[in-house]
Amino acid sequence: MQARKMRESRIVNTDQVLLNDLNNYNSLFGGVLMKKLDSCATLSARRHSRAKECVTASTDSIDFLCSIFQTDSVCIESFVSYTGTSSMEIFCKVIAEDMMSGERRIAATAFLTFVALGDHGKPVPVPGIIPETDEEKTLFETGKDREIDRKHHRQKSKELAKFITLEKPWDEHEEGAQYDHIN
């Protein structure tokens, strides 16, 4: 399988910030941005792998660096920054642009990991990547460290899951129930 240039997986999505996208601080809801990030990252993963389906394996990090307001446009750029056998790390950068002044700023960065799936929902191999720009080279060169961190974090999550209860937090018929609930 021949490696592909990182830019071949690049997705650029620019949108306006609507009134119903705002939180009570009049800035973009973090959850709205997270949905946009996942959508762009999915397209980058699919474009790179050309697999039938790509699923989000993890949202590794999202760093909100500055607020995005209704007067801004929000531009998300995503591309594959590192690959494993069937997994792809997707880097996303969020650029806010004040539509009145033209000032642009990095509003957020994120790393998400996707797995390419074949016909029967099983992981399939993905091509390697070829970095070209300084930005791409830096992301690629630091990718192995992030992969190690992801694997360590995933193992810790699995260990923690062994201690997480599946029981309901309250039973309204149980004497001395200590949790409030809404009917």
Buried (B, 14 or more C-beta within 10 A) or exposed (E): EEEBBBBBBBBEBEEEBEEEBBEEEEBBBEEBBBEBBBEBBBBBBBBBBEBEBBBBBBBBEBEBEEBBBBBBBBBBBBBBBBBBEBBBBBBBBBBBBEBEEEEEBEBBBBBBBBBBBBEEEEBBBBBBBBBEEEBBEEBBEEBEEBBEEBEEEEEEEEEEEEEEEEEEEEEEEEEEEEEEEEE
